[in-house]
Amino acid sequence: MSDQYEVQPHTKVVRGPNRASYDRTQIHGIIDDALICHVGTVVNGRPAMIPTAHWRVG
């Protein structure tokens, strides 16, 4: 397994790319330290964000 996530068109950081990191250890650390995440969707044509608990397997 690589130490870096592969950059794909749908995962490439567009805004502030000079601040982006694809380092697996750094990304896992951010996910592990966060208490909640936000899940976004569109309901009746309007954006909706739901704060929710999360965890990482692996």
N, CA, C and O atoms as a printed pandas DataFrame, in Angstrom:
     atom_number atom_name residue_name chain_id  residue_number  x_coord  y_coord  z_coord
0              1         N          MET        A               1    0.840   -1.169    0.000
1              2        CA          MET        A               1    0.000    0.000    0.000
2              3         C          MET        A               1    0.892    1.242    0.000
3              4         O          MET        A               1    1.892    1.299    0.716
4              5         N          SER        A               2    0.524    2.217   -0.798
5              6        CA          SER        A               2    1.295    3.455   -0.918
6              7         C          SER        A               2    1.096    4.352    0.301
7              8         O          SER        A               2    0.077    4.268    0.986
8              9         N          ASP        A               3    2.076    5.207    0.562
9             10        CA          ASP        A               3    1.961    6.188    1.643
10            11         C          ASP        A               3    1.094    7.370    1.241
11            12         O          ASP        A               3    0.715    8.184    2.083
12            13         N          GLN        A               4    0.780    7.465   -0.047
13            14        CA          GLN        A               4   -0.023    8.560   -0.579
14            15         C          GLN        A               4   -1.278    7.999   -1.242
15            16         O          GLN        A               4   -1.245    6.934   -1.859
16            17         N          TYR        A               5   -2.381    8.727   -1.107
17            18        CA          TYR        A               5   -3.569    8.381   -1.873
18            19         C          TYR        A               5   -3.356    8.834   -3.308
19            20         O          TYR        A               5   -2.750    9.877   -3.553
20            21         N          GLU        A               6   -3.849    8.055   -4.246
21            22        CA          GLU        A               6   -3.722    8.405   -5.654
22            23         C          GLU        A               6   -4.677    9.554   -5.974
23            24         O          GLU        A               6   -5.841    9.532   -5.573
24            25         N          VAL        A               7   -4.183   10.546   -6.692
25            26        CA          VAL        A               7   -5.012   11.691   -7.074
26            27         C          VAL        A               7   -5.853   11.292   -8.282
27            28         O          VAL        A               7   -5.325   10.891   -9.319
28            29         N          GLN        A               8   -7.158   11.407   -8.130
29            30        CA          GLN        A               8   -8.117   11.112   -9.191
30            31         C          GLN        A               8   -8.859   12.398   -9.534
31            32         O          GLN        A               8   -8.850   13.333   -8.732
32            33         N          PRO        A               9   -9.497   12.477  -10.689
33            34        CA          PRO        A               9  -10.246   13.693  -11.026
34            35         C          PRO        A               9  -11.289   14.069   -9.965
35            36         O          PRO        A               9  -11.516   15.256   -9.726
36            37         N          HIS        A              10  -11.923   13.086   -9.329
37            38        CA          HIS        A              10  -12.961   13.380   -8.332
38            39         C          HIS        A              10  -12.397   13.586   -6.922
39            40         O          HIS        A              10  -13.148   13.939   -6.013
40            41         N          THR        A              11  -11.099   13.374   -6.720
41            42        CA          THR        A              11  -10.500   13.593   -5.395
42            43         C          THR        A              11   -9.453   14.705   -5.397
43            44         O          THR        A              11   -8.926   15.061   -4.343
44            45         N          LYS        A              12   -9.156   15.246   -6.554
45            46        CA          LYS        A              12   -8.138   16.303   -6.663
46            47         C          LYS        A              12   -8.653   17.589   -6.020
47            48         O          LYS        A              12   -9.762   18.036   -6.311
48            49         N          VAL        A              13   -7.840   18.176   -5.146
49            50        CA          VAL        A              13   -8.206   19.430   -4.491
50            51         C          VAL        A              13   -8.074   20.557   -5.509
51            52         O          VAL        A              13   -7.027   20.727   -6.134
52            53         N          VAL        A              14   -9.154   21.325   -5.665
53            54        CA          VAL        A              14   -9.171   22.415   -6.635
54            55         C          VAL        A              14   -8.947   23.758   -5.943
55            56         O          VAL        A              14   -8.166   24.581   -6.420
56            57         N          ARG        A              15   -9.628   23.979   -4.821
57            58        CA          ARG        A              15   -9.484   25.239   -4.091
58            59         C          ARG        A              15   -8.347   25.099   -3.079
59            60         O          ARG        A              15   -8.400   24.249   -2.191
60            61         N          GLY        A              16   -7.335   25.923   -3.217
61            62        CA          GLY        A              16   -6.185   25.870   -2.314
62            63         C          GLY        A              16   -5.330   24.636   -2.507
63            64         O          GLY        A              16   -4.939   24.012   -1.521
64            65         N          PRO        A              17   -5.019   24.255   -3.752
65            66        CA          PRO        A              17   -4.264   23.016   -3.975
66            67         C          PRO        A              17   -2.868   23.022   -3.355
67            68         O          PRO        A              17   -2.305   21.960   -3.090
68            69         N          ASN        A              18   -2.303   24.213   -3.121
69            70        CA          ASN        A              18   -0.977   24.271   -2.500
70            71         C          ASN        A              18   -1.026   23.871   -1.026
71            72         O          ASN        A              18    0.017   23.602   -0.430
72            73         N          ARG        A              19   -2.222   23.827   -0.427
73            74        CA          ARG        A              19   -2.384   23.417    0.969
74            75         C          ARG        A              19   -2.832   21.959    1.085
75            76         O          ARG        A              19   -2.955   21.435    2.192
76            77         N          ALA        A              20   -3.075   21.310   -0.039
77            78        CA          ALA        A              20   -3.606   19.947   -0.041
78            79         C          ALA        A              20   -2.533   18.928    0.331
79            80         O          ALA        A              20   -1.345   19.125    0.076
80            81         N          SER        A              21   -2.983   17.839    0.939
81            82        CA          SER        A              21   -2.098   16.723    1.246
82            83         C          SER        A              21   -2.822   15.429    0.905
83            84         O          SER        A              21   -3.993   15.256    1.242
84            85         N          TYR        A              22   -2.130   14.536    0.247
85            86        CA          TYR        A              22   -2.678   13.226   -0.079
86            87         C          TYR        A              22   -1.975   12.144    0.739
87            88         O          TYR        A              22   -2.072   10.955    0.434
88            89         N          ASP        A              23   -1.260   12.583    1.793
89            90        CA          ASP        A              23   -0.525   11.678    2.665
90            91         C          ASP        A              23   -1.500   10.859    3.509
91            92         O          ASP        A              23   -2.306   11.415    4.255
92            93         N          ARG        A              24   -1.421    9.544    3.386
93            94        CA          ARG        A              24   -2.346    8.627    4.061
94            95         C          ARG        A              24   -2.323    8.810    5.581
95            96         O          ARG        A              24   -3.386    8.843    6.201
96            97         N          THR        A              25   -1.148    8.929    6.196
97            98        CA          THR        A              25   -1.035    9.074    7.649
98            99         C          THR        A              25   -1.671   10.372    8.123
99           100         O          THR        A              25   -2.374   10.386    9.133
100          101         N          GLN        A              26   -1.433   11.450    7.410
101          102        CA          GLN        A              26   -2.005   12.744    7.791
102          103         C          GLN        A              26   -3.530   12.731    7.663
103          104         O          GLN        A              26   -4.227   13.234    8.543
104          105         N          ILE        A              27   -4.040   12.171    6.595
105          106        CA          ILE        A              27   -5.493   12.107    6.395
106          107         C          ILE        A              27   -6.141   11.239    7.464
107          108         O          ILE        A              27   -7.174   11.616    8.018
108          109         N          HIS        A              28   -5.558   10.087    7.763
109          110        CA          HIS        A              28   -6.116    9.215    8.805
110          111         C          HIS        A              28   -6.086    9.907   10.161
111          112         O          HIS        A              28   -7.020    9.750   10.948
112          113         N          GLY        A              29   -5.037   10.668   10.451
113          114        CA          GLY        A              29   -4.955   11.405   11.712
114          115         C          GLY        A              29   -6.063   12.429   11.846
115          116         O          GLY        A              29   -6.647   12.573   12.920
116          117         N          ILE        A              30   -6.359   13.142   10.776
117          118        CA          ILE        A              30   -7.439   14.137   10.798
118          119         C          ILE        A              30   -8.777   13.455   11.033
119          120         O          ILE        A              30   -9.572   13.921   11.850
120          121         N          ILE        A              31   -9.036   12.367   10.335
121          122        CA          ILE        A              31  -10.301   11.640   10.506
122          123         C          ILE        A              31  -10.411   11.082   11.918
123          124         O          ILE        A              31  -11.471   11.175   12.536
124          125         N          ASP        A              32   -9.335   10.506   12.436
125          126        CA          ASP        A              32   -9.361    9.897   13.768
126          127         C          ASP        A              32   -9.547   10.931   14.877
127          128         O          ASP        A              32  -10.154   10.622   15.903
128          129         N          ASP        A              33   -9.039   12.148   14.695
129          130        CA          ASP        A              33   -9.139   13.188   15.718
130          131         C          ASP        A              33  -10.468   13.933   15.697
131          132         O          ASP        A              33  -10.847   14.542   16.698
132          133         N          ALA        A              34  -11.172   13.896   14.586
133          134        CA          ALA        A              34  -12.435   14.638   14.464
134          135         C          ALA        A              34  -13.540   13.944   15.262
135          136         O          ALA        A              34  -13.609   12.716   15.305
136          137         N          LEU        A              35  -14.396   14.742   15.890
137          138        CA          LEU        A              35  -15.510   14.190   16.664
138          139         C          LEU        A              35  -16.731   13.934   15.800
139          140         O          LEU        A              35  -17.468   12.976   16.031
140          141         N          ILE        A              36  -16.950   14.788   14.802
141          142        CA          ILE        A              36  -18.103   14.627   13.920
142          143         C          ILE        A              36  -17.682   14.896   12.483
143          144         O          ILE        A              36  -16.609   15.440   12.223
144          145         N          CYS        A              37  -18.546   14.504   11.561
145          146        CA          CYS        A              37  -18.387   14.878   10.158
146          147         C          CYS        A              37  -19.732   15.425    9.691
147          148         O          CYS        A              37  -20.735   15.299   10.394
148          149         N          HIS        A              38  -19.752   16.019    8.532
149          150        CA          HIS        A              38  -20.985   16.575    7.990
150          151         C          HIS        A              38  -21.319   15.848    6.696
151          152         O          HIS        A              38  -20.487   15.749    5.795
152          153         N          VAL        A              39  -22.539   15.344    6.613
153          154        CA          VAL        A              39  -23.017   14.663    5.422
154          155         C          VAL        A              39  -23.950   15.626    4.702
155          156         O          VAL        A              39  -24.917   16.115    5.286
156          157         N          GLY        A              40  -23.659   15.898    3.437
157          158        CA          GLY        A              40  -24.471   16.835    2.672
158          159         C          GLY        A              40  -25.274   16.129    1.601
159          160         O          GLY        A              40  -24.825   15.145    1.013
160          161         N          THR        A              41  -26.470   16.646    1.356
161          162        CA          THR        A              41  -27.340   16.108    0.319
162          163         C          THR        A              41  -28.264   17.222   -0.155
163          164         O          THR        A              41  -28.237   18.327    0.386
164          165         N          VAL        A              42  -29.069   16.939   -1.150
165          166        CA          VAL        A              42  -30.062   17.892   -1.634
166          167         C          VAL        A              42  -31.437   17.306   -1.362
167          168         O          VAL        A              42  -31.733   16.175   -1.749
168          169         N          VAL        A              43  -32.285   18.101   -0.680
169          170        CA          VAL        A              43  -33.650   17.684   -0.353
170          171         C          VAL        A              43  -34.600   18.728   -0.928
171          172         O          VAL        A              43  -34.514   19.909   -0.591
172          173         N          ASN        A              44  -35.496   18.291   -1.788
173          174        CA          ASN        A              44  -36.453   19.203   -2.430
174          175         C          ASN        A              44  -35.751   20.386   -3.096
175          176         O          ASN        A              44  -36.227   21.519   -3.029
176          177         N          GLY        A              45  -34.620   20.112   -3.737
177          178        CA          GLY        A              45  -33.893   21.143   -4.453
178          179         C          GLY        A              45  -33.059   22.072   -3.594
179          180         O          GLY        A              45  -32.488   23.035   -4.104
180          181         N          ARG        A              46  -32.979   21.803   -2.303
181          182        CA          ARG        A              46  -32.215   22.666   -1.397
182          183         C          ARG        A              46  -31.136   21.844   -0.693
183          184         O          ARG        A              46  -31.351   20.674   -0.377
184          185         N          PRO        A              47  -29.976   22.458   -0.447
185          186        CA          PRO        A              47  -28.909   21.721    0.244
186          187         C          PRO        A              47  -29.252   21.485    1.711
187          188         O          PRO        A              47  -29.867   22.330    2.361
188          189         N          ALA        A              48  -28.849   20.337    2.215
189          190        CA          ALA        A              48  -29.043   20.000    3.630
190          191         C          ALA        A              48  -27.765   19.356    4.145
191          192         O          ALA        A              48  -27.187   18.492    3.486
192          193         N          MET        A              49  -27.325   19.783    5.330
193          194        CA          MET        A              49  -26.133   19.230    5.970
194          195         C          MET        A              49  -26.539   18.631    7.305
195          196         O          MET        A              49  -27.278   19.245    8.075
196          197         N          ILE        A              50  -26.049   17.425    7.574
197          198        CA          ILE        A              50  -26.383   16.738    8.814
198          199         C          ILE        A              50  -25.087   16.395    9.543
199          200         O          ILE        A              50  -24.285   15.614    9.030
200          201         N          PRO        A              51  -24.862   16.967   10.739
201          202        CA          PRO        A              51  -23.696   16.548   11.520
202          203         C          PRO        A              51  -23.928   15.130   12.043
203          204         O          PRO        A              51  -25.024   14.805   12.499
204          205         N          THR        A              52  -22.917   14.305   11.976
205          206        CA          THR        A              52  -23.078   12.913   12.385
206          207         C          THR        A              52  -21.766   12.364   12.947
207          208         O          THR        A              52  -20.687   12.868   12.637
208          209         N          ALA        A              53  -21.872   11.340   13.763
209          210        CA          ALA        A              53  -20.681   10.657   14.269
210          211         C          ALA        A              53  -20.073    9.832   13.130
211          212         O          ALA        A              53  -20.783    9.397   12.224
212          213         N          HIS        A              54  -18.776    9.625   13.185
213          214        CA          HIS        A              54  -18.122    8.819   12.162
214          215         C          HIS        A              54  -16.947    8.062   12.767
215          216         O          HIS        A              54  -16.509    8.363   13.877
216          217         N          TRP        A              55  -16.449    7.095   12.041
217          218        CA          TRP        A              55  -15.262    6.346   12.438
218          219         C          TRP        A              55  -14.607    5.804   11.188
219          220         O          TRP        A              55  -15.198    5.789   10.109
220          221         N          ARG        A              56  -13.392    5.364   11.351
221          222        CA          ARG        A              56  -12.615    4.818   10.241
222          223         C          ARG        A              56  -12.302    3.364   10.549
223          224         O          ARG        A              56  -11.839    3.041   11.643
224          225         N          VAL        A              57  -12.550    2.497    9.598
225          226        CA          VAL        A              57  -12.237    1.083    9.744
226          227         C          VAL        A              57  -10.946    0.826    8.968
227          228         O          VAL        A              57  -10.872    1.069    7.764
228          229         N          GLY        A              58   -9.933    0.332    9.678
229          230        CA          GLY        A              58   -8.693    0.002    8.981
230          231         C          GLY        A              58   -7.536    0.809    9.321
231          232         O          GLY        A              58   -6.452    0.595    8.778
